Amino acid sequence: MAINKGPGNGEQIVSIMQGYNTKTNVTTDNHNSIILGSGNVIGDRLNALIVGNGLSLETDGIATTNLTVTSTLNGRAVSDILPTYTKYIALITQTSTNAPTVIELENTIGPIIWTRASTGVYYGTLTDMFPDPDKVYVMINQVVLNSIAVAGYSSNDIVSIETTNLHSPTAAHQDAHLTNNTIEIRVYE
């Protein structure tokens, strides 16, 4: 391997991949660093791996804009650390006799279509997205006073929401009782 002088009179070992670029990376005295990219700033005497452009690192470690870990991280299985579910988080509103409307905050499940089935009963439909009821989590918060909003699994294709009016002696189903309620749906692997 060739040894090149880097900025600040530091030495940098150039890998076979030519990771060090004396014109675009700022580093000194980093014998144990690999730098792939340009415009990076690396502190002195670090054990570092830089993959990307315009990154900085002041302590030993890895700096990158995209990291894919396929098996373990610090000795733990990735599946134990990262979520093993897809999710849908939205603010849901329903008025008059209209279908609910949503503002999606996060969606890794797919396009859920919301419909009004009857007074106070609404369906979120996505074909065969909810095949195992034991692996579906649905939660909705309460917003409207004197009302109850309940959400849950209905079938392989449907999650449902029901809203009721507590002023009614029988807590009858009631429309217009969803006002930016937060709904979260998780489908576990």
N, C-alpha and C positions, 0 to 999 in steps of 0.2 A: 504494500500500500504506500501511496505517496503521502508525504506530509506537507501541507501548505500553510503558510503564515496567514492568519486571519486578522481582522481589524484589531487594533490595540495590541499588536505584537503577540497575540495568542496563537497557539498551534491548533490545528484541526486535522484530524485524520479523515481523509477522503475515502469514502467507501466505494465499492465497485459500482454502486448506483449513482455516484457523483452527487451525493446528497448535500454537500457543503458548497455554497456559492458565495465566494468572497465579495462579490459585488452587491448582493442584495440582502444578506443576513448579517445581523450584528451579534457577535459572540466573541468571548475571549476565554482562553485557558479552559477549553472544554474538550478533554481527551476522550470522554465517555459519552458524547452526544452524537446523535444521528439527526440530521436536519434535512427534510425533504420539503422543498417549497421555497418561497422568497418573501422578503419583507418581515422576517421573524426576528425577535429580540430575545436572546437567551442570556441569563445571568452567568456569573463566573463559576467555574468548577462544578458544573452540574452533571448528573447522570440524567440525560434527557433524550426524549424522542419527540421530535416536532414533525407533524405531517400536516401541511397546509400552508396558507399564505397569511401574512399579517398577524401572526400569533406571538404571544410573549410568555415566558416562563421564568420564574424567579426562584423556584425550588425544584428539587429532583422530581421528575415525573414525566407524564405524557401530555402533550397539547395537540389537539386535533379538533376539527369541526364536525367530524362524523366518526363514531366508533362503533364497530359491530363486534360483540363478544358472542362466540358461538357455544362455549361450553362452561367454563368456570371464570369467576372473577374473585380474586383474593381467596382462592380455595373453595368458594361456595358456588354451587350450581346456579347458573344465570336464572333458571326457572324459579329458584327460591328467592331471588332478589327482585326481578322485574315482574310486572303484572302479567298474569297468564289469562287475560280476558280482553275482550273487545268492549268498548263502552260508547254510550250515547248520553250526552248531557245537554239539556235544552231548557229554555224558559218557555212554558206553554200557557196559552191564553185561549179562552173560549167565550164567545158572546152570542146572545140571542139563540137562534137554532142553527148556527153555523158550525162547521167542523173546526176543531182547534187549530190554531196557528202556533208556530214555534220559531224561536230564535235559537239556532243550534250553537252551542258553545264548544262542543267537541263531539266528533262522530267517527268512530272506527268500526262501527257495526255495518252501516250501509243506509240507504235512503228509506227511512220509515215514513209511511203515509198515514196521516192522522184523519180519522173520520168520526162523525157523530152517529152512533148506533141508535140512540133514543135519548129521551130527556135524561141528562146527567150521566150518560154512558158513552164513552169514547174509546176507539180502538186505534192502536198503533200497529200497522201491518207491515211485515217484511217477510216474504215467502221463505219458509223453512229456516228462519234465523234462530228460533228458540226451540230446538228439538228435544232438549232434556230439561224438564222443569226444575230438577235439582241443581242445575247450573245456571239458572237465570235469577238475577237480583234486580228488583225494581223498587225504587224509592221516590216518593214525591213529598214535597213540603206543604205545609198549611199556610195559606195566605189570607183567604177571605174569612172574616169573623163569622161565627155561628154557622160554620160549614165544615164538612169533613170531605177531604179528598183522599181516596184510596187507590193505589195502583198495584198491579200484580200481573203474573203470568196467566194467560188464558188458553193458548194453544201453541202448536209449533210455529204458527205464523203471527200470533197476536199477543200483545200486552194490552191491558185495559186500564182505564181510569174511570172511577165512579165518584160523582160529587153529590152531596146531600145537603139539605137545608135543615138545620137544627131547630129553626122556628116552627117547622111543621111537626105536629104531634107524632107522626110516624117516621120522622127524619127522611122524608120523601126525596127521591132523586130530583136534582135541580140543575138547570143550565146556568151559564154565566157565573160559575163559581171557581173558575180557573183564571187567575190574573197574575201572569208572570211567575207561576209556580215553577220551582226547579224540579225537573224529573231527571233521574239517573237510571240508566239500564246497563247492566253488565251481563255479558254472556261468557262464562268461564269455560276454559278448554277441558 
